[in-house]
Amino acid sequence: MDVTFGDLLITYFLQMLIYVPVILVFSMAVSLLLNMNIKGRAFLEQFTFYRL
């Protein structure tokens, strides 16, 4: 086992511990905004789904 492989593996898991919760919170916030009846909801829907 290479020394750099272990370092990269630790770095990868630390990044995953940071990125996954951030993405989940952002996704939940967007989904809650899309379910509310607010002004500009159509724009938010277009901006969100345009990239798909």
N, C-alpha and C positions, 0 to 999 in steps of 0.2 A: 504494500500500500504506500503510495507516494505521499509525501508530507503535504504537498500543495493540494492533493485531492481531499484530504481531511479538512484543510482550511477552507476550501471551496464548499465543501458539504456543510460545514458549520455556518458559513456565510449565507448559503442558500436557505437553510432552515430559519435563520434569524430574519431574513428578508420576508420569508413566507409568514412568519409570525406577525410581521408589521403590515404587509400588504393585504392579506386576506381579510382581517377585520376592517380595514379602511374601505376596501371595496364593498364589503357587505353593508356597512353603515351608509355609504353613498348610495348604493342600490336601494336600500330601504327608504332613504329620504326621497329619492326620485319617485319611487312607486307610491309613497304616501302623497306626494305633491300631485301626481297624476290622478289619484282617486278623489282629490278635493275639487269642489266647484269653485275655482278661483279665476280671476281675470287673467287672460294670457295662457290658459290651459292648452288651447289648440296649438299655440306657438311652442310650448314646452313639449307637447306630443310630437310635433313635426321635428323639432330639434333632436329629440331622443331617438326617434325611429328612422330618421333620415339616413343615419350612418349604416343601418342594416341593409 
